[in-house]
Amino acid sequence: MAAARPSSARRAWRTVSPYAYLAPFFTLFAAFGLFPLLYTAFVSLYRVELQTPGDMEWRGLGNYAAVFTDDYFWLSLRNTFTIGVISTVPQLVMALGLAHLLNYRLRGRTFFRTAMLLPYATSVAAATLVFAQLFGRDFGLINYVLGLVGFGPVDWQTGTVASQIAVSTIVIWRWTGYNALIYLAGMQSIPSELYEAAEMDGASRWRQFIHVTLPGLRPTIVFTTVVSTIGATQLFGEPLLFEGSISGGISHQYQTLGLYMYEQGWGFFHLGRAAAIAWVMFLLILVLVGVNALIARRRSRKEASR
């Protein structure tokens, strides 16, 4: 009996140990992920003011109704979509091109690959403040260059299209190199035999890129598209620091959903309404990710049926 006790204890530890190893992750996730998510959903059903967070008045879906009847919500939603498209599409296209160049045997390619991460490693506050100076109306470098080629000064912080392009430029600068390295890793996982076979068939480098590289990168492209879509929906730091206004410009011309939520919660002190906006953003991200996954699945089925 004495000899059986260690074996039974060892057997019990083998059963429990996997859960013990996973417990720290699930504990942190429950504390900093699941609980804030559920508590935000709870707060979104009440009238809660920032000055008196302990006084909660039941509103049900009243906060959501107030959000959906607010014109500024729909304006911020449209701005989020516009800035997301302007920043995501050029960003991923440029990242593909840079990754394709870095995939060749270039001199100093290790340096160039490392330099690709420098914009991503730069603080969003520092990068945005520098770009705000570059896009200055009277003394900005961008308007100076435009003046050299015959164009008049552009008011990058007041014009709707101009300000959205300026904010999108900051996003493109910060994330293009990051996505380029992801694409580069995906390219290096494509078997070299496919390129050799395409070259023997007389395919040019462009045709190899179209018929070999892009099909091999399809899962990676789907991943970067989904991540970029989530990032565009949550865009906050760049538009906030571009002019230093929580309203996203004098006429809310580049106010995103993230800025709109911040304005309602910490500008107007409506924490309940801000929580409702946060959940609307969460559900919007789920819908966008689901649409991306559905499109990718349909494409894969079409290719499999050919």
Secondary structure, 3 states (H helix, E strand, C coil): CCCHHHHHHHHHHHHHHHHHHHHHHHHHHHHHHHHHHHHHHHHCCEEEECCCCCCEEECCCHHHHHHHCCHHHHHHHHHHHHHHHHHHHHHHHHHHHHHHHHCCCCCCHHHHHHHCCHHHHCCHHHHHHHHHHHCCCCCCHHHHHHHHCCCCCCCCCCCHHHHHHHHHHHHHHHHHHHHHHHHHHHHHCCCHHHHHHHHHCCCCHHHHHHHHHHHHCHHHHHHHHHHHHHHHHCCCHHHHHHHCCCCCCCCCCCCCHHHHHHHHHHHCCEHHHHHHHHHHHHHHHHHHHHHHHHHHHHHHHHHHHC
